Amino acid sequence: MTLRFASLAAAAVLMAAGPAMADLVVPHLSYRTGPYAPNGTQYADGFNDYFTLLNERDGGIGGQKILTPECETAYNTEKGVECYEATKGDAALIYNPMSTGITYQLIPKAGADQKVLYTPGYGRTSAKNGKVFEWVFNAPANYWDGASVAVKHMLEQEGGDVNGKKIALVYHNSAYGKEPIRTLQELGEKHGFELMEVPVDPPGQEQKSQWLQIRREKPDYVILYGWGVMNQAAIQEAANIRFPMDHMIGIWWSGSEVDVQPAGAGADGYKSLTFNGVGTDYPFYDDLKTHVIDAGKASQGGQYVGSAVYSRGVYAALIIGEAIRTAQELAGSPEIDAAQLRDGFEALNITEERMAELGLPDFGQPIQLSCENHGGAGMARLQQWDADEQKWSLITDFMEPDAEVLAPLIEEDSAAYAQEAGITPRCG
């Protein structure tokens, strides 16, 4: 039996067994194989370990244990849809597909099946509009937020003026990579910079022609929307042409250790966006060590604990966990269904104080959602790679995106989807 169908079969058996095996079922569409495995594996480990900690230390959430049955997608849209169909039984509460392509295919399916989709930092940006996308949440930030914050950082670097500058977008030639184009075009009109679009066909191992173009056209800044091996190749090629690394900014999916380490000293000074902290200097990791790592229950033995993408998996699980907790409080019962979890997301309010209680102070921005707003404030910050120290350092505070540009784009795109799908906007 192949890994793909073994994963599907195992997940189907777990779901068919029903919630008696675990009180709260959060199917995990992961990818530990293929060209994106080095990144996907770390995210999956962080996601699993957070829920393992809650189970081992707290007995779950509200006395209910959490089960996260994995189904291997290899970052393939068709496989992702198959995994969803195999695991969407009554017990399944929520899906975190970890792929923009899979997310686009699951949005109408999840709506019809009344299952929650949680797509933090990826997926369809306009799903922030809860009036149209009832079952989709993408807090704390989306692709357009990231593009806006990157430009805002450039403005700060240039004394508030990027008029006449040239900004190259090197992007994964997929639904994911194309997401920020419209936003950057609008920001270019507002601030007077020229946008240079440089697509890279996935998986993106070969980019010499793209970087020869960049060397020839000499953009002032490069924004990188890559994933997996594409990031390693882009950063190495940038180093090869001696592009100034402090003028290269990756989206949060282009800011992991495995992206920069292959380039060695050439990656020093490279920047990326992030919406979560990195490293293990948080009280949370003391509990993780005691209850998960030392107990031998860490995913893959805990080899990636504290890495950038592992931390993002932890953060996604944290937000889902807090939404479950909120849903239980609203329902007055620890046993909830997907519709009640949706209500929990719409009432979610994760404050700075709550993050400190969870052992992760200043790890992420406050998140307050509503029926109308499924995406939160959309803030992000910059981190920078130190090749000597082999670590990321946060170099800015959280920065707000440009709502003046983004809000009309979200309204326009979500309205077009509503008309196409025959959806009547809700929330009064």
N, C-alpha and C positions, 0 to 999 in steps of 0.2 A: 504493500500500500504506500502511495506517495505521501510525502509530508503534507502536501496540500489537503488531500482527502482524509489523511489520518487526523489532521487538525479539525476538519469539518465534522468527521464522525465523532471524535471525542467531545466536541462542543455540543453536538446534537444530543449525545447520550446524557450529558450533564443537564441540558435544558429539558429533555424529556423526563428526567427524574424529578423535575420540579423543585420548588423552593425548600422542600424538606432537607435537601443537601446543604442549603445555605439560605438564610432568611432574606438576604438582599443580593440580587444577582446583577452584576455589572459586567456583561460580556466585553471582552477585550480584543478588539481587532488589531492585532500586533503584526509586526514583520521583523523576523530575525534571520531572514534569508534574502539573497539578492543584493544588488548594488547599494541599497539604502540600509542594509542591516546594521552597519556600525552605529548609525544614529538611532534607528528604530529600536534596537536592542536596549540601548541605554534608557530611552524613554519608557519602554515597557517595564524595565527593572524598577525604576523609580515609582511608577504607577502601582505595580504590585506590592512593593515594599511598604508604601504608605498604608495600604489597606491591611497588610499583614500586621503592621504595628498596632492598628486599631483593634484588630481581632485578638492579638496576643496580650496587649496591655489593658484594653478597655472592655474586652468581650464584644467588640463590634461597635455599632452605633445604636444607641437606645436598646442595648441588649440583643440586637440582631447581628449575627455574623455576616460578613461580606464575602461573596465568592466572585472571582474575576476569571472565568474560563477564557483562555486564549484561543484565538483562531487565526492561523497564519495567512496573511494576505500577500506577502512579498511586495507590498506597495502597488499591487495590481488591482485596478478598478473592478474587473470582472470577479476576481477572487474575493474582493471585499464585499461585493453584493452577495455572493454565495455564502460567505460567513454570516452576514446579517440574516439572510433567509433561514440559515440552519440554526440560528440561536434566538430568534425573535419570539419565542414562546411567551406565555403569560407571565412568567417569572422575570423576564428581562425588563429592567427599568430604564437603562440609558446606554447610549453608544458614544464612544470617543474614537472615531474612525482613523484618525492620524493620517489623513490623506485628503487633499482638496478634491481630487477626482472622485474618490469614493463618496465623499460628502455630497457632491453635486448629485450623484445618482441616488443617494439615500434620502435626500430632503423630501421628495414627494412620497417615497415609500414610508418613511417614518411618520409623516403627517397622516397618511391613510391608516397606518397601524397604531397610531397614537403612542409612539415611542419617542423619548427625548433624545436629541442629538446634542452633544456638547463638543464644540470645535474651537478650543482656545488658541487663538493666534493663527488660525488657518480656516479653510472652507470658504463659504460664500460670505463676503463682507457685509452685504446688505441684510443678512440674517439678523443683524443687530436690531432691525425694526421688528419688534415683537407683535406689532399690529398685523403684520402679514405672515411672519414666520413663527407660528404659535409654538412649535415643538423644537426649535433650534436656538441654542445659546452660544455666543462666541466671546464672552468676557474672558479675560480682562482687556484684550485689545485685538484688533484685526489688521489685515494686511494694509489697508488704507491708512490706519493710524500709524503704522510703522513707517510708511513712506513719508507721511507728513512730519513725523518726529525727526526722521533723518534729514529732511530739508531744513527743519527748524535748527538742528544742530549745525548744519552748514552755514545758516544765516548767522548764528552766534560766532562761528569761526571766521566769518568774513565781515564782521562789524555791522551785520544787519543788512548787507546788500550783496545779492548774487546776480544782479542784473548783468547780462552779457556772458555769464559763466556757462560752461557746457557740462552737463551731468549725464553720464552713461549709465543705463540700466542694463546690467548683464543678468539675464533671467533664464530660468528653467523653462523651456518651450512647452508649457503645459498650462492647464487651467490655473495652477498655483502661480507660476511665474508671470502670467499675464495679468493677474489681479491688480497690481499697482499702476499699470500703464495709464489708465484714464485719470487717476488721481495725480500722477506726476505731470501729465499734460496740463491739467487745470492749475496745478501749483506753478508750472512753468509760465503760464500766461499771467498769473498773479505777480510773480516775482521777477519775471524777465529772463529766466534761464532757458537754454536750449536743451531739449531732451534727446539723447542719442540712444536708440533701442538696439540692443545686441542680444538676440536669442541664441540659446545653446540647446541643441537637441539632446534629450535625455538618453542615457544616464549622464553624459557630459564629460567623459574622460578626455576627449580631444577638443581643445579650444585654441589651438595655435592661431588659426585664422582670425578669430574674434579679438585676440590680444594684439595681433599685428595691426588690426584696424584701430584699436585703442591707442597703440603706440603712434600710429600715423595721424590720428585725429586729435590726440592730446586733450581729452576731457579734463576738467578741473577736479571732478570727483567721480567715483564709481560707486553705485549702489548695487549690491549683489543679492539677488533672490535665487539662491541655489539650494540644493539638498544632496546629501550623500557625497559620492565621489566627485560630483560637479564642484563642490566647494573646495575640496583639496586641489583640484586641477586649476581652478580660477585663481586661488591664492598663490599657487606655485608659479603660474604664468605671469601674474602681476609682479611677483618678485623677480622673475626672469627679465622683464622689461624695465625693472627698477621703477615701477609706479609707486609713488609715495603712499605707504601703507596707512598713514594717519588721514589720508583723503579717500580711503576705501571703507565703506560702511555696509555690512551685511545685515539682512533681516535676521530675526532671532533664530531662524532655522539655518543660518549660515554663520553661527557663532559658537561652535563646540570645539573641544580640545582636538578631536580627530580631524577637524577641518584645517587647523593651523599647524599642528605638530609636524606633518610631513615636510613643510617648507622650512623648518628649522629657524635660523636667525632671520631668514627672509620675511617671515610673517610678523616680526616684531613691530608693534604699533598698530596692527590691524584692529579695526573697531567693528563692533556689531551692536545691534539693538538687543535689548532683553526686557522682559516684563517680570522677571523673577531674579532672586539672588542666586549666587553660586557658592560653592565651597561648603565646608562643614562647620563653620564657626557659628552655629546656632544651637540653642539648647535641645531642639528637636533631635539632633543627631546623637545626643547622649542616650535618649530613650531608644532610639533606633538600634544603637549598638547593644544595649542591654537586652532588649526584647526580641530583636530580629537577627542582627548580625552574629552576636555571640551565641545565640541559641541555634545557629545553623539554619535559619529559615529565610535568609536573604535570597532574593532572586539571583541566580547564577553565582551565588557565593558572595555577593556584594562588591564585585570588582570595580563597579563604576560609581559607587556611592560618592555624591558630592560633585560629580561632573555637571556641566551646563545642561545637557539634555536629560540626564537623570533627574536633575533638580526640577526641570520643567514637567517631567512625568509625576513627580511628587506633588507639584503645585496643582496639576490637573486633578489628581485624586483628592487633594485637600478641598478643592472647590466643590467637587461632586459630593464629598463627604459632608460638607457644611450645608449643601442643598438638601441632602437626605435628612440631616438633623432638623433643618427648618421645616421640611415637609412633615416629619413626624410630630413636631410641635403643633403645626397647623391642624393636622388630622387628629391629634389627641390619641395617637396610637403608634407604636413602633412599626407596625405592619402597614406598608404603603404600596400603592401601585404607581404606574408611570404618570398618570394624570396628576396624582398628588405630588409626585416629584416635580412635575412642571410647575405646579403652584409654589413649591418650595424654592425653585430657582427664581420665580418672579418676586418672591418675598426676601430673597437673599440679601443680607447686609453684613459683610465681613469688614469689620472695623480694624484699625491699627491695634486696638486693645485686644481684639479677638485673635489677631495674628500672633501677638505676644503670648497669649494664653496657650496657643498651639505650639509654642516653642520656636516660632519663626518671625521674630520682630524685624520689621523693615525688609522682609523677604519679597513682599508684593504689595501693590497699591490697594487701598480700600476699594471694595466692590459692593455697589448697591444697584440692584436690578429692579425692574418693574414689568408690568404687562407691555408697556411701550418700548422699554429699553432692555434688550437682551444682551447688550455688549459692554455695559459699564462705561467708565470714563475714557478708556482707550489710551491711557498714558503708557509711556515706555521710557527707558533710560539707556545710556550708552555704557558699554563695557569695552575694555581695551586689553589686547594680549601682550603680555610681557614674556618674550621668548627666553630670557635668562632665568626668570623665576618660574617659568612654565605654569602661568596661571592668569586668569582673567581678573581685572580690577574694575570696579564700578567707577566711572569718571564723571557722571552727571547725576543729578536728582531726577525724579520722575518728571517728564515733560508732557504737557497736554498737546494733543493734535489740533490742527486748524479746523475747528467745527464750521467756520464760515464756508470753507470749501467742501468738507466732507458731508455735512448734513444734507445739502441738496442732492449730492450724488447718491447717497443712501436712499433718500426718498424717491428719487427717479428710478433707480434700479429695482427697488422693492415694489414700486407701483407697477412697473412693467411685468414683473413676475406675477403679481396678484392678478393682473388682467389676463395674462397667458394661462395661468392655472385656475382661473375662475374663483379666486379667493376674495371674500368680502372682508376688508380690514375690521379688526375688532378693537377692544379696549375703549369702547364708547366713542 
